[in-house]
Amino acid sequence: MSRNHRKRNFLSVLFSTLTVFLLLNQVSYGIDPGKKDTLLVYPQDCNFMVVGFHDEPLSGFAVPFKYKNPQTDINLDSVKFHRVMQEADMKDTVIDRQQGTVVVYAIWFDSTPPANDTLFTLYFTPGPSWDPAILNKLDTFRMESSQGLSFTDVDVNDIMPHIGSALDFGNECVEFWQAGPKGDSKIPSKFFLSNNLPNPFNSETVISFGLSQPTLVTIEIFNILGQKVKTLSNGQMPVGYHRASWDGKDSKGKKVQNGIYFYRMTAGDFRDVKKMSFIK
């Protein structure tokens, strides 16, 4: 191992340790001074999109989830940071795949303004012993430091946002999966178009779809008058699971007006249309 490589590893470990300590080593919660801050979690198949609402500037947040609850044959594949997290000065995840937990955190040195933003998306894959008849939940938990879910304001006060009850992994988490030719890969068993998440949205929404065979795929956005607003995808795609995102802008790069919009997927003989709402 080279000296530079060892140095990068050391800095990476130091960065993660300091960040976790600074953000998570607080055990008391302050009073939310305005509207109740909220963490919204949108399930879709095996994935969960997490949206945060806060009416005060934040200097950071910590979001801990447990997902082996009670089933254990479920794997966290990846965590996608959306725009507001990408702009954070420090952000990372602490994943314990054996225990089935993940903590997502971010810190802004100059704070992030009040907003209702998509923070991140969790992507999961069930294993061969996954049983769709047993409800498995995504839920928050408290860490060894006694710290749980929290938003941290600019005065370094922890605020506990409201979050609903634990969410189930949907039946679709297994309906679209089937064993591949070698038994160790997975592909969709049919073409499908999922509901966009989040919906309504104001900054970005993600459209997931699956292809059981390679084909030409077109995904288009239309307004309520049937006028095409933008083409998100138009090209040949391989078998598998795919995602397209829309930032609420038309083909000229201008933000669209508030209202109802439709997205249409065409893939060979398959066609489906779904509705979404854009709110500035």
C-alpha atoms as one frame of an Amber mdcrd trajectory, in Angstrom:
protein
   0.000   0.000   0.000   1.444   3.391  -0.985   2.045   6.203   1.475  -0.541
   8.419  -0.248  -3.105   5.618  -0.140  -2.542   5.075   3.592  -2.885   8.829
   4.152  -6.199   8.939   2.269  -7.517   6.010   4.309  -6.460   7.716   7.566
  -8.126  10.986   6.583 -11.280   9.137   5.553 -11.519   7.345   8.898 -10.770
  10.588  10.789 -13.421  12.477   8.811 -16.081   9.837   9.498 -15.209   9.549
  13.195 -15.260  13.300  13.826 -18.469  13.780  11.897 -20.318  11.021  13.728
 -19.056  12.318  17.072 -20.021  15.927  16.423 -23.479  15.162  15.092 -24.527
  12.097  17.044 -23.003  12.609  20.478 -25.966  14.628  21.772 -28.745  13.003
  23.740 -31.204  15.798  24.567 -33.772  17.356  22.271 -34.765  21.001  21.982
 -38.213  22.466  21.386 -39.226  22.923  17.770 -39.955  26.687  17.626 -42.202
  26.713  14.549 -44.177  24.193  12.543 -43.474  20.601  13.403 -40.510  19.370
  11.391 -41.308  16.145   9.586 -39.480  13.247   7.991 -41.505  11.665   5.195
 -40.611   8.199   3.921 -42.032   6.976   0.615 -41.804   3.200  -0.023 -41.537
   1.897  -3.574 -40.972  -1.789  -4.235 -37.741  -2.500  -2.283 -36.702   1.148
  -2.068 -37.464   4.062   0.251 -37.183   7.752  -0.646 -36.709  10.044   2.366
 -37.937  13.654   2.339 -37.320  16.192   5.105 -39.476  19.224   5.971 -38.027
  21.896   8.261 -39.103  25.523   8.680 -35.817  26.679  10.216 -32.236  26.589
   8.882 -30.387  23.402   9.779 -26.723  22.787  10.445 -27.136  19.022  10.194
 -29.265  15.946  10.695 -28.957  12.295  11.668 -31.408   9.688  10.350 -30.988
   6.154  11.764 -32.975   3.262  10.275 -33.158  -0.445  11.007 -34.351  -2.689
   8.193 -33.921  -6.296   9.378 -37.170  -6.050  11.238 -37.882  -8.983  11.681
 -36.701 -10.644   8.451 -32.951 -10.860   8.009 -32.565 -11.826   4.336 -32.648
  -8.257   3.045 -29.583  -6.349   1.870 -28.972  -2.601   1.643 -27.397  -2.159
  -1.803 -26.751   1.564  -1.848 -27.748   5.013  -0.608 -28.250   7.809  -3.125
 -27.725  11.377  -1.901 -30.023  13.910  -3.559 -29.215  17.536  -4.299 -29.532
  19.051  -0.818 -27.243  16.373   0.639 -24.777  16.685  -2.207 -24.437  20.359
  -1.265 -23.644  19.528   2.386 -20.090  20.201   3.548 -19.881  16.793   5.228
 -22.097  13.784   4.610 -21.782  10.040   4.927 -23.502   6.826   5.937 -22.723
   4.356   8.708 -23.951   0.947   7.565 -23.997  -2.218   9.668 -25.235  -4.880
   7.270 -24.956  -7.631   9.864 -27.258  -5.831  12.295 -29.345  -4.354   9.495
 -28.939  -0.679  10.373 -27.965   2.459   8.515 -27.362   6.001   9.781 -27.387
   8.810   7.223 -26.029  12.158   8.337 -25.033  15.543   6.924 -23.459  18.784
   8.187 -23.607  22.282   6.660 -21.064  24.803   7.933 -23.253  27.739   6.831
 -26.588  25.900   7.332 -29.163  24.842   4.762 -32.274  27.057   4.446 -35.826
  25.999   5.400 -37.151  23.614   2.779 -39.095  20.498   1.891 -36.404  18.501
   0.104 -35.684  14.966  -0.977 -32.693  13.945   1.138 -31.743  10.435   0.056
 -33.013   7.110  -1.267 -32.290   3.646   0.153 -32.061   0.728  -2.296 -32.581
  -2.829  -1.024 -32.508  -6.353  -2.460 -34.243  -9.349  -0.810 -32.471 -12.705
  -0.591 -33.731 -16.203  -1.486 -35.290 -16.838   1.943 -37.307 -13.606   1.870
 -40.943 -14.374   2.731 -43.523 -11.923   1.333 -46.097 -13.241   3.817 -44.074
 -11.786   6.729 -44.249  -8.021   7.105 -40.802  -6.453   7.309 -40.554  -2.868
   8.494 -38.228   0.078   8.047 -38.126   1.887  11.377 -35.986   4.367  13.313
 -33.923   3.365  16.328 -31.685   4.829  19.031 -27.960   4.280  18.851 -25.659
   3.365  21.739 -25.167   7.077  22.447 -28.975   7.284  22.997 -29.164   9.561
  19.960 -32.048   8.915  17.638 -33.589  10.685  14.688 -32.759  14.393  14.874
 -32.488  17.647  12.986 -29.845  20.057  14.354 -30.501  23.803  14.090 -27.905
  26.578  13.764 -27.712  26.928  17.576 -26.756  23.232  17.761 -30.085  22.257
  19.318 -31.350  18.819  18.397 -34.966  18.741  17.233 -36.834  15.470  16.897
 -38.899  15.621  13.675 -42.232  13.904  13.411 -42.266  10.609  11.547 -45.119
   8.210  11.007 -45.229   4.584  12.074 -42.782   2.040  10.696 -43.193   1.373
   6.982 -43.538  -2.029   5.350 -41.482  -3.272   2.450 -44.134  -3.669  -0.260
 -45.228  -6.921  -1.863 -43.696  -5.574  -5.068 -40.319  -6.103  -3.412 -40.537
  -9.701  -4.635 -43.149  -9.643  -7.381 -40.779  -8.113  -9.921 -37.803 -10.358
  -9.125 -36.952 -13.692 -10.651 -33.783 -15.795 -10.737 -31.437 -15.103 -13.641
 -29.862 -17.752 -15.901 -27.100 -18.546 -13.401 -29.375 -18.332 -10.376 -27.282
 -15.543  -8.882 -28.635 -12.518 -10.752 -32.077 -10.973 -10.743 -34.123  -9.377
 -13.458 -37.682  -8.056 -13.671 -40.217 -10.731 -14.568 -42.213  -8.225 -16.637
 -42.232  -4.654 -17.895 -43.470  -2.175 -15.301 -43.658   1.532 -14.534 -43.750
   2.600 -10.872 -45.267   5.660  -9.232 -42.838   8.564  -9.024 -41.323   9.457
  -5.658 -41.852  11.800  -3.996 -45.270  12.880  -5.190 -46.097  15.769  -4.950
 -42.568  17.153  -5.390 -40.897  20.552  -5.696 -37.263  19.919  -6.581 -36.770
  16.448  -8.011 -38.767  13.257  -8.451 -37.607   9.791  -9.467 -39.427   7.459
 -11.855 -38.509   3.763 -11.582 -39.233   1.179 -14.253 -38.221  -2.339 -15.165
 -37.495  -4.184 -18.409 -37.723  -7.956 -18.729 -35.958  -7.775 -22.094 -33.820
  -5.191 -23.916 -35.844  -2.711 -25.918 -36.201   0.900 -27.030 -37.602   2.961
 -24.138 -39.205   6.383 -24.286 -40.296   8.306 -21.189 -42.075  11.596 -21.786
 -43.653  14.274 -19.584 -46.963  15.921 -20.568 -48.971  18.744 -19.042 -52.695
  18.544 -18.311 -53.463  19.844 -21.832 -51.621  16.913 -23.384 -48.688  19.035
 -24.546 -45.284  17.390 -24.300 -43.088  19.145 -21.740 -39.924  17.067 -21.882
 -38.488  13.735 -22.978 -36.570  12.082 -20.135 -35.418   9.009 -22.018 -35.375
   7.890 -25.629 -33.023   5.056 -26.450 -32.163   1.389 -26.274 -31.923  -0.017
 -22.745 -30.833  -3.402 -21.360 -32.762  -5.799 -19.159 -32.992  -4.669 -15.547
 -34.192  -1.957 -13.223 -33.845   1.640 -14.335 -34.585   5.117 -13.015 -35.229
   8.486 -14.611 -35.363  11.743 -12.661 -37.196  14.965 -13.440 -36.287  18.318
 -11.908 -39.512  20.088 -12.880 -37.981  21.822 -15.901 -39.183  21.762 -19.492
 -37.107  20.987 -22.579 -35.799  24.585 -22.569 -34.573  24.379 -18.990 -37.353
  26.530 -17.496 -39.280  25.563 -14.379 -42.819  24.473 -15.182 -45.916  25.850
 -13.491 -47.545  24.235 -10.469 -50.037  21.561 -11.403 -50.759  18.044 -12.555
 -48.426  16.355 -15.036 -48.370  12.937 -16.660 -45.442  10.707 -17.542 -45.701
   8.037 -20.207 -43.426   5.068 -20.752 -43.326   3.271 -24.092 -41.222   0.122
 -24.408 -42.021  -2.103 -27.372 -45.663  -3.135 -27.022 -45.753  -1.949 -23.395
 -47.258   1.447 -22.601 -48.268   2.964 -19.278 -49.170   6.456 -18.067 -49.115
   7.788 -14.500 -49.929  11.108 -12.835 -47.780  13.366 -10.656 -48.028  16.801
  -9.045 -45.423  19.567  -9.152 -45.464  22.214  -6.412 -42.966  25.074  -6.306
